Amino acid sequence: MKELHSVVCIKPVPDQRFWDKISLDPKTQTLRRAGIPVALGPLDLNALEEALRIKESRGGKVTVVSMGPPGTEEILEWAIVLGADEAVLLSDRAFAGADTLATAYVLASGIKKLGDVDLVFLGNESLDGSTGQVGPQVAEFLGMSHLTHITKIDLTGDNKLEAKFRIEFGSIDVEVKTPVVIAVDKEINEPRLANIWGAVWAQERKINCWSINDVEVDRDKLGLSGSPTQVAGVTTIELKRKGEMLTGEPADIARQLVKKLQTDKVLPEA
Ligand SMILES: Cc1cc2nc3c(=O)[nH]c(=O)nc-3n(C[C@H](O)[C@H](O)[C@H](O)COP(=O)(O)OP(=O)(O)OC[C@H]3O[C@@H](n4cnc5c(N)ncnc54)[C@H](O)[C@@H]3O)c2cc1C
């Protein structure tokens, strides 16, 4: 059986534990991310897990690729600890402010430079932007087939696989030839936890940082100026409702709740 080279695209997303610290710059209408640690998105962990399982069952290697500002190395290092063989950070001021198309363009340029690639894995959607557009766009730029909402994969030959994708009221089974871009849902697997051997493995590996000069790109298709989508306005929702915690024994909490609902005229007086 042929060994496979899987690439996993991982996006640096703001660490969920710090989301209350994220604010919007009223002038530029962009997120103030300074000082917010980045993390690997949950579906990207599923994408990485699937690639690692394929490496373990078939041989080959796993390369993780990310486009992001300096600091993104952290999530690439984590992916190596989990078992990735190689890591590439695509980072350059020219890439900043990219919409999904410009993001996919840079990721695809990086993947092309890697050479022979059989499988490209992504999360079906990211934790923050959540458009779900990057996977199909990367596939278009690479001239590969693509599958989205994937919940199961079975390698059935040297260059084909069967996959199950989720639809609203069930699922559909498909057979596809590699190379293929696969965007996964969380049902596909249970991501592994890191272990001590991962930390040892990571010490022997380095992250390759590629700038605009390292990939073949058309400069007009990069960053904010190369993005066909422009943000016309952003509105911050003002939360007027306030939560209140009732404490005590369950029966006491129930009495307090009924009293409050009666005061607010949601329930009739007894
Ligand atoms: C006009 C405009 C300007 C923007 N400016 C900025 C900006 O200045 N700074 C900024 O941070 N964001 C900016 N964004 C947001 C940025 O475009 C998105 O974060 C990015 O394109 C990915 O979109 P998404 O999160 O919806 O991806 P999805 O399509 O939901 O992601 C699916 C999967 O694609 C992969 N993926 C997505 N992005 C990356 C990545 N960067 N590297 C590796 N894999 C990835 C992951 O596997 C992810 O799970 C801007 C967006 C627009 C429209």
The ligand as an SDF file (V2000), in Angstrom:
LIG
                    3D

 53 58  0  0  0  0  0  0  0  0999 V2000
  -12.5870   41.7840    4.4510 C   0  0  0  0  0  0  0  0  0  0  0  0
  -12.0630   40.8940    5.4920 C   0  0  0  0  0  0  0  0  0  0  0  0
  -10.9540   41.2820    6.2250 C   0  0  0  0  0  0  0  0  0  0  0  0
  -10.4340   40.4550    7.1950 C   0  0  0  0  0  0  0  0  0  0  0  0
   -9.3570   40.8740    7.8840 N   0  0  0  0  0  0  0  0  0  0  0  0
   -8.8190   40.0940    8.8290 C   0  0  0  0  0  0  0  0  0  0  0  0
   -7.6780   40.5140    9.5820 C   0  0  0  0  0  0  0  0  0  0  0  0
   -7.1780   41.6050    9.3990 O   0  0  0  0  0  0  0  0  0  0  0  0
   -7.1620   39.6640   10.4950 N   0  0  0  0  0  0  0  0  0  0  0  0
   -7.7230   38.4300   10.7080 C   0  0  0  0  0  0  0  0  0  0  0  0
   -7.2210   37.6860   11.5560 O   0  0  0  0  0  0  0  0  0  0  0  0
   -8.7950   37.9970   10.0330 N   0  0  0  0  0  0  0  0  0  0  0  0
   -9.3670   38.7950    9.0970 C   0  0  0  0  0  0  0  0  0  0  0  0
  -10.4520   38.3810    8.4190 N   0  0  0  0  0  0  0  0  0  0  0  0
  -10.9760   37.0580    8.7170 C   0  0  0  0  0  0  0  0  0  0  0  0
  -10.2770   36.0350    7.8200 C   0  0  0  0  0  0  0  0  0  0  0  0
  -10.6140   36.2510    6.5190 O   0  0  0  0  0  0  0  0  0  0  0  0
  -10.7340   34.6640    8.2070 C   0  0  0  0  0  0  0  0  0  0  0  0
  -10.3310   34.4400    9.5310 O   0  0  0  0  0  0  0  0  0  0  0  0
  -10.0980   33.5870    7.3370 C   0  0  0  0  0  0  0  0  0  0  0  0
  -10.2480   33.8710    5.9960 O   0  0  0  0  0  0  0  0  0  0  0  0
  -10.7020   32.2310    7.5680 C   0  0  0  0  0  0  0  0  0  0  0  0
  -12.0940   32.3030    7.4470 O   0  0  0  0  0  0  0  0  0  0  0  0
  -13.0020   31.4210    8.3720 P   0  0  0  0  0  0  0  0  0  0  0  0
  -12.5300   31.5730    9.7600 O   0  0  0  0  0  0  0  0  0  0  0  0
  -14.4200   31.7350    8.0720 O   0  0  0  0  0  0  0  0  0  0  0  0
  -12.5980   29.9610    7.8290 O   0  0  0  0  0  0  0  0  0  0  0  0
  -13.4510   28.6510    7.6330 P   0  0  0  0  0  0  0  0  0  0  0  0
  -13.6930   28.4480    6.1930 O   0  0  0  0  0  0  0  0  0  0  0  0
  -14.6440   28.6280    8.5500 O   0  0  0  0  0  0  0  0  0  0  0  0
  -12.3620   27.6310    8.1500 O   0  0  0  0  0  0  0  0  0  0  0  0
  -12.4010   26.2450    7.8200 C   0  0  0  0  0  0  0  0  0  0  0  0
  -11.0530   25.6420    8.0840 C   0  0  0  0  0  0  0  0  0  0  0  0
  -10.0890   26.2180    7.1940 O   0  0  0  0  0  0  0  0  0  0  0  0
   -8.8090   26.1930    7.8100 C   0  0  0  0  0  0  0  0  0  0  0  0
   -8.3160   27.5690    7.9320 N   0  0  0  0  0  0  0  0  0  0  0  0
   -9.0040   28.7200    7.9260 C   0  0  0  0  0  0  0  0  0  0  0  0
   -8.1750   29.7680    8.0630 N   0  0  0  0  0  0  0  0  0  0  0  0
   -6.9280   29.2670    8.1590 C   0  0  0  0  0  0  0  0  0  0  0  0
   -5.6300   29.8290    8.3390 C   0  0  0  0  0  0  0  0  0  0  0  0
   -5.4400   31.1520    8.4660 N   0  0  0  0  0  0  0  0  0  0  0  0
   -4.5660   28.9970    8.3840 N   0  0  0  0  0  0  0  0  0  0  0  0
   -4.7250   27.6420    8.2770 C   0  0  0  0  0  0  0  0  0  0  0  0
   -5.9290   27.0570    8.1170 N   0  0  0  0  0  0  0  0  0  0  0  0
   -7.0120   27.8540    8.0560 C   0  0  0  0  0  0  0  0  0  0  0  0
   -8.9950   25.5330    9.1890 C   0  0  0  0  0  0  0  0  0  0  0  0
   -8.7950   24.1460    9.0620 O   0  0  0  0  0  0  0  0  0  0  0  0
  -10.4690   25.8280    9.4660 C   0  0  0  0  0  0  0  0  0  0  0  0
  -11.0360   24.9310   10.4100 O   0  0  0  0  0  0  0  0  0  0  0  0
  -11.0200   39.1940    7.4570 C   0  0  0  0  0  0  0  0  0  0  0  0
  -12.1470   38.7990    6.7320 C   0  0  0  0  0  0  0  0  0  0  0  0
  -12.6720   39.6480    5.7800 C   0  0  0  0  0  0  0  0  0  0  0  0
  -13.8990   39.2170    5.0250 C   0  0  0  0  0  0  0  0  0  0  0  0
  1  2  1  0
  2  3  1  0
  2 52  2  0
  3  4  2  0
  4  5  1  0
  4 50  1  0
  5  6  2  0
  6  7  1  0
  6 13  1  0
  7  8  2  0
  7  9  1  0
  9 10  1  0
 10 11  2  0
 10 12  1  0
 12 13  2  0
 13 14  1  0
 14 15  1  0
 14 50  1  0
 15 16  1  0
 16 17  1  0
 16 18  1  0
 18 19  1  0
 18 20  1  0
 20 21  1  0
 20 22  1  0
 22 23  1  0
 23 24  1  0
 24 25  2  0
 24 26  1  0
 24 27  1  0
 27 28  1  0
 28 29  2  0
 28 30  1  0
 28 31  1  0
 31 32  1  0
 32 33  1  0
 33 34  1  0
 33 48  1  0
 34 35  1  0
 35 36  1  0
 35 46  1  0
 36 37  1  0
 36 45  1  0
 37 38  2  0
 38 39  1  0
 39 40  1  0
 39 45  2  0
 40 41  1  0
 40 42  2  0
 42 43  1  0
 43 44  2  0
 44 45  1  0
 46 47  1  0
 46 48  1  0
 48 49  1  0
 50 51  2  0
 51 52  1  0
 52 53  1  0
M  END
$$$$
